[in-house]
Amino acid sequence: MSAQTPSARNASGGRAGSPVAVVTGANRGIGLEVVRQLAKAGYTAVLGSRDPAKGEAAAKPLISSGLDVVPARLDVDDAATVEALAARITDTYGRCDVLVNNAAILYDTWQRPATADLDVVRQALETNLLGAWRTTQAFVPLLRESPHGRIVNVSSGGGSISGMGAGAPAYCVSKAALNASTRMLAADLRAHGVLVNAVCPGWVATDMGGAGGRPVSEGARSVMWAVELPDNGPTGGFFRDGRPLDW
């Protein structure tokens, strides 16, 4: 699916008739680049950010370049902000066509499973699993009504059980759990035509990934592949660059 870019704008500032996409954790890195690519594809791209000031600062150059980007407060750990944004999107646009669950924390390379601080593990699960799940539940009513509903859970090869080792236990376990929730949500929403997939963007040069990874634009394209799937495309899968990964 590729959106067409209408020229008219509605009263909210969004382009009239544009499909709407929400991206969590989008004030930097892969999330910000996904917002840019969505807006270039003709979406009203909602840039979710825990810190509203950082979200507005990140959105400003995109808006100045003519892209339809809307910064919004969204802390996936805080049910009130999640529900408030879902209500705002409902009232303002009456639709949500794409949800990209990108927000993630705690790449805990300093830990090992046998000695891991379980409070750190719990924190990772709260954001990386439950935050994505919480946000999905809030937007499911709108996604069910979309003619081309898509949910993309930004995962990691570190969450692949088949290749899992002892490193970064909090992060990897949380991403494996996110993958499991992807399978279950895909089965639950299949009858509504909503495609739900997990995507690994690869090792990308971001604040979390560190230097040496591939460009952010390439990681974001891996996510966009799942956004742009045709209606008969796969659901409940785990992919990188459009190719299946082992669970």
C-alpha angles and dihedrals in degrees: 000000000000119000124229117231112234118202100216120088127213125224093270092060095255121120110264112256096007118142112249126231128186121203122189123213089017107146093095146007122011094351093056092047091049088053090052093049093046092051091048088053090057103265128133093240116206109207106210116202134169090218109052093202092055091046093052091047091051093047096047099080091044092051091045089056090057100260121142099241124152119194114214138174110252126160107177090202091059114071092196093061092044093051092043092055092046089052091047092051090048094050096041103039107008090219146067117189103172134031118188111192098203104143111113139154145188115043088187102193090156093067136079125200097244093056103024120142101244091206087063090049090050091050092052092049091049093058106025097043111015095035091056092043092048092050092047092053091052093053100036094094090059095040091053089057094049116102089222107026115180132181117188118188109200102222135162141237083243087073093060106111092200092063101028120133134173100285129107094000098181093049096042096046090048092052092047088053090048088054090052091051088050091059093048095046091048091055092046095049099037092098090056093053094246112144114213120189140161117229131194109206091199127236101326129184099249137127089271098038096043129212123324100046127117121279118289090237091063093050090049091050088058088058093045090055088066092044092053098046115134117250091260091051126120124288131190093030138129115227147169119196089348094305123114119252128206115259 
